[in-house]
């Protein structure tokens, strides 16, 4: 599997660098005239084939990349993103330690803070480090049969690969934390056990049926930290840059716990609710889905952990559109991702059209990212 992309030419980098530097100075007038900075960047590119962002440029670029995320509904607070600059780190162990520190800081006792940690960028003479996992926190999936998986079926391939390469496995529960797989510069991928104290988990209970749900030991982690997307800013690529906002309830209740290729809990929820499941026309799946999502929102609220509901987040997204348009900025969006996976027509984002606009400052899945998340070619 090819996991590296050919580094762009200095001319290509310059084109994107110039666009970003001008944007940075335009949106930060106190930075002054961009011409002096552009001259510095051009000279550095001529000498090295790349350039280094200033700390302020890195912060603004990471925030603008969130602002440009066409699939994210929660962009209203893009300018509040906390940026942890760890660009000097290239070794797997150091990167893993900082990823776990990221989780602790982002969790913030339940008051989740949007955070990104940026590690060393790609350079013409060597690629930057990589994080193989899709997210910093993932649950194992143990598959003993093609139709039976204990845990998260999405992670069964990565779990199997880790077991083949020395991981002893967890306790065998549906919510065993997977190790973090990190590939340092000029190194092979290595795995690191995820410390329990870095992960806040929320027990899932139904507000009306707590006793009925207590023996399930359902839970989910508090911080959704994406870790296999590349942060691209002005022609510079940061392949290891885990970032998080906070959860929208439907991500957990309508996807992670409900999808048939994940935890597939709707039949079990329906049985707990006493629903007849012999015919889809009874809408038992719909009713079970709503109750599962009620349970997620109730449980996070009860635990004091930040979470958004899809109705509130939809209204916030329209506020984001209005705010950006008032500043003369066009907002791209992917309708299929912006519209929530339940009650879509009951939210205001449903009744609109959007343009899926590409951007040079963005979070991007590079070739090989999805294969790495499945543990393919883990050696």
C-alpha positions as CSV (number, residue, x, y, z in Angstrom):
1,X,0.0,0.0,0.0
2,X,1.4,3.4,-1.0
3,X,1.1,5.6,2.1
4,X,3.1,8.6,1.0
5,X,2.2,11.3,-1.5
6,X,4.8,13.0,-3.7
7,X,5.6,16.4,-2.3
8,X,4.3,19.3,-4.4
9,X,6.7,21.4,-6.4
10,X,7.9,24.7,-5.0
11,X,5.8,26.5,-7.6
12,X,2.7,24.6,-6.5
13,X,3.4,25.4,-2.8
14,X,4.0,29.0,-3.6
15,X,0.7,29.4,-5.3
16,X,-1.2,28.1,-2.2
17,X,1.2,29.9,0.2
18,X,0.6,33.2,-1.4
19,X,-3.2,32.8,-1.3
20,X,-3.0,31.8,2.4
21,X,-0.6,34.6,3.5
22,X,-2.8,37.2,1.8
23,X,-5.8,35.8,3.5
24,X,-4.1,35.8,6.9
25,X,-3.1,39.4,6.6
26,X,-6.5,40.4,5.3
27,X,-8.3,38.8,8.2
28,X,-5.6,39.9,10.7
29,X,-5.0,43.6,9.8
30,X,-2.7,44.1,12.7
31,X,-0.2,41.8,10.9
32,X,0.4,44.6,8.5
33,X,1.2,44.6,4.8
34,X,1.8,41.0,3.5
35,X,4.6,41.9,1.1
36,X,7.4,41.4,3.5
37,X,6.1,38.1,4.7
38,X,5.5,36.9,1.1
39,X,9.2,37.8,0.3
40,X,10.3,35.7,3.2
41,X,8.2,32.7,2.2
42,X,9.4,32.9,-1.4
43,X,13.0,33.0,-0.3
44,X,12.5,30.0,2.0
45,X,10.8,28.1,-0.7
46,X,13.7,28.7,-3.1
47,X,16.2,27.5,-0.5
48,X,14.3,24.5,1.0
49,X,11.3,23.7,-1.2
50,X,8.9,24.4,1.7
51,X,8.4,27.1,4.4
52,X,7.5,27.2,8.1
53,X,4.3,28.9,9.3
54,X,4.6,31.4,12.1
55,X,2.7,30.4,15.3
56,X,0.0,32.9,14.5
57,X,-0.3,31.6,10.9
58,X,-0.6,28.1,12.2
59,X,-3.4,29.0,14.6
60,X,-5.3,30.9,12.0
61,X,-4.8,28.2,9.4
62,X,-6.1,25.5,11.6
63,X,-9.2,27.6,12.5
64,X,-9.8,28.5,8.8
65,X,-9.6,24.8,7.9
66,X,-12.4,24.1,10.4
67,X,-14.3,27.0,8.9
68,X,-13.9,25.4,5.5
69,X,-15.0,21.9,6.6
70,X,-17.9,21.2,4.3
71,X,-19.1,18.2,6.2
72,X,-19.1,19.8,9.6
73,X,-22.4,21.3,10.9
74,X,-20.7,22.7,14.1
75,X,-18.6,25.4,12.6
76,X,-20.1,28.4,14.4
77,X,-17.3,28.4,16.9
78,X,-14.4,27.9,14.5
79,X,-12.5,30.8,15.9
80,X,-12.4,29.3,19.4
81,X,-10.3,26.3,18.3
82,X,-7.3,25.8,20.7
83,X,-4.1,25.0,18.8
84,X,-1.4,23.0,20.4
85,X,1.8,23.5,18.4
86,X,3.9,20.3,18.6
87,X,5.6,20.7,15.2
88,X,9.0,19.7,16.6
89,X,7.9,16.2,17.4
90,X,8.6,13.4,15.0
91,X,9.0,10.3,17.2
92,X,6.1,7.9,17.6
93,X,6.3,7.7,21.4
94,X,6.4,11.5,21.8
95,X,3.5,11.9,19.5
96,X,1.4,9.2,21.3
97,X,2.1,10.9,24.6
98,X,0.9,14.3,23.2
99,X,-2.2,12.7,21.7
100,X,-3.2,11.4,25.2
101,X,-2.4,14.8,26.7
102,X,-4.6,16.3,23.9
103,X,-7.5,14.1,25.1
104,X,-7.0,15.1,28.7
105,X,-7.0,18.8,27.9
106,X,-9.8,18.6,25.4
107,X,-12.0,16.7,27.9
108,X,-11.6,19.4,30.4
109,X,-13.6,17.6,33.1
110,X,-16.6,17.2,30.7
111,X,-16.7,20.8,29.4
112,X,-15.2,19.7,26.1
113,X,-12.9,22.2,24.3
114,X,-12.4,22.2,20.6
115,X,-8.7,21.4,20.2
116,X,-6.1,20.5,17.6
117,X,-2.5,19.2,18.1
118,X,-0.3,19.8,15.1
119,X,2.8,17.6,14.6
120,X,5.7,17.9,12.1
121,X,4.7,18.6,8.5
122,X,5.7,16.8,5.4
123,X,8.9,18.1,3.8
124,X,10.5,17.5,0.4
125,X,13.1,15.2,1.9
126,X,10.9,13.2,4.2
127,X,7.2,12.6,5.0
128,X,5.7,13.7,8.3
129,X,4.4,11.3,11.0
130,X,1.1,9.5,10.7
131,X,-1.6,8.4,13.1
132,X,-3.3,5.3,11.7
133,X,-6.5,5.3,13.8
134,X,-9.5,7.2,12.5
135,X,-10.0,8.8,15.9
136,X,-7.8,9.0,19.0
137,X,-10.4,6.9,20.9
138,X,-11.8,3.8,19.2
139,X,-13.4,0.6,20.6
140,X,-12.2,-2.8,19.6
141,X,-14.2,-5.2,17.5
142,X,-13.7,-8.9,18.1
143,X,-15.0,-10.9,15.3
144,X,-15.1,-14.7,15.7
145,X,-17.7,-15.2,13.0
146,X,-18.5,-13.2,9.8
147,X,-21.9,-12.1,11.3
148,X,-21.0,-11.8,15.0
149,X,-18.7,-9.1,16.4
150,X,-18.3,-8.1,20.0
151,X,-17.7,-4.4,20.1
152,X,-17.5,-2.0,17.2
153,X,-17.6,-4.0,14.0
154,X,-16.1,-1.0,12.1
155,X,-12.8,-1.6,14.0
156,X,-12.7,-5.4,13.6
157,X,-10.0,-5.3,10.9
158,X,-7.7,-3.0,12.9
159,X,-8.4,-5.0,16.0
160,X,-7.4,-8.2,14.2
161,X,-4.2,-6.6,12.8
162,X,-3.2,-5.4,16.3
163,X,-3.8,-8.8,17.8
164,X,-1.6,-10.3,15.1
165,X,1.2,-7.9,16.0
166,X,1.4,-8.3,19.7
167,X,-1.5,-6.5,21.3
168,X,-2.9,-8.8,24.0
169,X,-6.4,-7.5,23.6
170,X,-8.7,-6.0,26.2
171,X,-11.1,-7.7,28.5
172,X,-13.3,-8.7,25.7
173,X,-16.1,-6.3,26.4
174,X,-18.0,-4.3,23.7
175,X,-16.1,-1.2,24.8
176,X,-12.4,-2.1,25.1
177,X,-10.2,0.8,24.2
178,X,-8.0,0.2,21.1
179,X,-4.3,1.1,21.2
180,X,-3.2,4.2,19.2
181,X,-1.1,3.3,16.2
182,X,1.5,6.0,15.4
183,X,4.1,6.0,12.6
184,X,7.0,8.3,13.4
185,X,9.3,9.9,10.8
186,X,11.5,7.3,9.1
187,X,9.9,4.6,11.3
188,X,7.4,1.7,11.1
189,X,4.0,2.0,12.8
190,X,4.0,1.3,16.5
191,X,1.0,0.8,18.9
192,X,0.6,2.4,22.3
193,X,-2.0,1.4,24.9
194,X,-4.5,4.2,25.5
195,X,-4.4,5.2,29.2
196,X,-7.8,4.9,30.9
197,X,-7.3,8.3,32.6
198,X,-7.1,10.0,29.1
199,X,-10.6,8.9,28.2
200,X,-13.8,10.1,29.8
201,X,-16.7,7.7,29.2
202,X,-20.4,8.3,29.7
203,X,-22.7,5.5,30.9
204,X,-25.8,5.4,28.7
205,X,-29.1,5.2,30.5
206,X,-32.6,5.9,29.3
207,X,-34.3,8.7,31.3
208,X,-37.5,6.6,31.7
209,X,-36.0,3.1,31.9
210,X,-32.7,3.4,33.8
211,X,-33.1,0.0,35.5
212,X,-33.9,-1.8,32.3
213,X,-30.8,-0.4,30.6
214,X,-28.4,-0.6,33.5
215,X,-27.3,-4.2,32.9
216,X,-26.2,-3.3,29.3
217,X,-23.2,-1.3,30.5
218,X,-23.6,0.9,27.4
219,X,-21.2,3.8,27.3
220,X,-19.5,6.2,24.9
221,X,-16.4,8.4,25.1
222,X,-16.7,12.1,25.5
223,X,-14.3,13.5,22.9
224,X,-14.6,12.8,19.1
225,X,-11.0,13.5,18.1
226,X,-10.4,12.8,14.3
227,X,-6.8,11.7,13.8
228,X,-6.3,10.4,10.2
229,X,-7.0,13.6,8.3
230,X,-4.2,15.8,7.0
231,X,-4.3,19.5,7.9
232,X,-3.4,21.5,4.7
233,X,-2.5,25.2,5.1
234,X,-1.1,27.2,2.3
235,X,0.6,24.3,0.6
236,X,2.1,22.9,3.8
237,X,0.7,19.5,4.8
238,X,0.5,18.3,8.4
239,X,-0.4,14.6,8.1
240,X,-0.7,14.1,11.9
241,X,-3.0,16.8,13.4
242,X,-5.7,15.3,15.5
243,X,-8.6,17.6,16.2
244,X,-11.9,17.6,18.0
245,X,-15.1,19.5,18.6
246,X,-17.8,18.0,20.7
247,X,-20.4,15.4,19.8
248,X,-23.8,15.9,18.3
249,X,-26.0,13.3,19.9
250,X,-27.0,11.7,16.6
251,X,-23.4,10.8,15.9
252,X,-23.6,8.4,18.8
253,X,-27.2,7.5,19.0
254,X,-28.1,7.3,15.3
255,X,-24.8,6.2,13.8
256,X,-22.2,4.7,16.2
257,X,-24.6,2.7,18.3
258,X,-27.4,2.2,15.7
259,X,-25.7,1.5,12.3
260,X,-26.0,-2.2,11.3
261,X,-22.2,-2.2,10.6
262,X,-21.4,-0.7,14.0
263,X,-23.2,-1.8,17.2
264,X,-26.5,-2.5,15.6
265,X,-28.5,-1.8,18.8
266,X,-31.9,-1.0,17.3
267,X,-33.4,-4.5,17.6
268,X,-32.2,-4.8,21.2
269,X,-33.6,-1.4,22.1
270,X,-36.9,-2.3,20.5
271,X,-37.1,-5.5,22.6
272,X,-36.4,-3.4,25.7
273,X,-39.2,-1.1,24.7
274,X,-41.6,-4.0,24.1
275,X,-42.0,-3.1,20.4
276,X,-43.2,-5.5,17.8
277,X,-40.4,-5.9,15.2
278,X,-42.1,-8.3,12.7
279,X,-43.0,-5.5,10.2
280,X,-41.2,-2.3,9.3
281,X,-44.6,-0.6,8.8
282,X,-44.9,-0.5,12.6
283,X,-41.9,2.0,12.5
284,X,-40.3,0.1,15.3
285,X,-36.8,1.2,14.0
286,X,-37.8,4.8,14.0
287,X,-39.2,4.6,17.5
288,X,-36.2,2.7,18.8
289,X,-33.9,5.3,17.2
290,X,-35.5,8.2,18.9
291,X,-35.4,6.5,22.3
292,X,-31.7,5.6,21.8
293,X,-31.0,9.2,21.0
294,X,-33.0,10.4,24.0
295,X,-30.9,8.1,26.1
296,X,-27.6,9.5,24.7
297,X,-28.6,13.2,25.3
298,X,-30.0,12.5,28.7
299,X,-26.8,10.6,29.8
300,X,-24.3,13.2,28.6
301,X,-26.4,15.9,30.3
302,X,-26.6,13.9,33.5
303,X,-22.8,13.4,33.5
304,X,-22.2,17.1,32.8
305,X,-20.4,16.3,29.5
306,X,-20.8,18.7,26.5
307,X,-23.0,17.5,23.7
308,X,-25.3,19.2,21.2
309,X,-28.7,18.1,19.9
310,X,-29.4,18.1,16.1
311,X,-32.1,20.8,16.3
312,X,-29.9,23.3,18.2
313,X,-26.9,22.5,16.0
314,X,-28.9,23.0,12.9
315,X,-30.0,26.5,14.0
316,X,-26.4,27.3,14.9
317,X,-25.3,26.3,11.5
318,X,-27.7,28.8,9.9
319,X,-26.2,31.4,12.3
320,X,-22.8,30.5,11.0
321,X,-24.0,31.0,7.4
322,X,-25.4,34.4,8.2
323,X,-22.3,35.5,10.1
324,X,-19.9,34.4,7.3
325,X,-22.0,35.9,4.6
326,X,-22.1,39.2,6.5
327,X,-18.3,39.2,6.3
328,X,-18.3,38.5,2.5
329,X,-17.3,34.9,2.8
330,X,-19.0,32.1,1.0
331,X,-19.7,28.9,3.0
332,X,-19.4,25.5,1.4
333,X,-21.4,22.5,2.7
334,X,-22.2,18.9,1.8
335,X,-26.0,18.5,2.2
336,X,-25.7,14.8,2.9
337,X,-23.5,15.5,5.9
338,X,-25.1,18.7,7.2
339,X,-28.6,17.3,7.4
340,X,-28.9,15.2,10.6
341,X,-29.4,11.4,10.3
342,X,-32.8,11.6,12.2
343,X,-35.6,14.0,11.8
344,X,-33.8,15.8,9.0
345,X,-37.0,17.4,7.6
346,X,-37.7,18.8,11.0
347,X,-34.5,20.9,11.0
348,X,-34.0,24.1,9.1
349,X,-30.8,22.9,7.3
350,X,-32.9,20.4,5.3
351,X,-34.8,23.0,3.3
352,X,-31.8,24.5,1.6
353,X,-29.2,23.8,-1.0
354,X,-25.5,24.1,-0.6
355,X,-22.4,24.2,-2.8
356,X,-19.6,21.7,-1.8
357,X,-16.7,24.2,-2.2
358,X,-13.1,22.9,-2.3
359,X,-10.5,24.9,-0.3
360,X,-6.7,24.9,-0.2
361,X,-6.9,25.3,3.6
362,X,-8.7,22.3,4.9
363,X,-8.8,18.9,6.6
364,X,-8.3,16.2,4.0
365,X,-8.3,12.4,3.8
366,X,-5.2,11.6,1.8
367,X,-4.8,8.4,-0.2
368,X,-4.2,5.4,2.1
369,X,-5.9,7.0,5.2
370,X,-8.9,4.6,5.2
371,X,-6.7,1.6,4.6
372,X,-4.4,2.5,7.5
373,X,-7.5,2.9,9.7
374,X,-8.3,-0.7,8.9
375,X,-4.8,-1.8,9.8
376,X,-3.9,-2.9,6.3
377,X,-0.2,-3.6,5.9
378,X,0.4,-3.1,9.6
379,X,3.9,-4.5,10.1
